[in-house]
Amino acid sequence: MSEADLKLHIIRLIDSQQGEILQEIYSLIVSKLYEEKQETDSLSALEMGYKNMAEDTEREAEAYEWIEHTFDSKEI
């Protein structure tokens, strides 16, 4: 399927929708095309690395536990 055919098919699918489903489609399109792109563009590579680390809840919990144990250490 060519890009032109795909665009036409998408437009026809959207045009056949109404009400709440149409609003959901709009929200999905906006978030996919604009919000995610702006977030990625506005963050540097370092910031993206920290963001990805913070979103890793398992590693974040391990890091927090490690920090808590260092407070109990007599070597500090």
Sequence and secondary structure as in RCSB ss.txt:
>XXXX:A:sequence
MSEADLKLHIIRLIDSQQGEILQEIYSLIVSKLYEEKQETDSLSALEMGYKNMAEDTEREAEAYEWIEHTFDSKE
I
>XXXX:A:secstr
  HHHHHHHHHHHHHT  HHHHHHHHHHHHIIIIIHHHHHHHS HHHHHHHHHHH HHHHHHHHHHHHHHHT TT
 
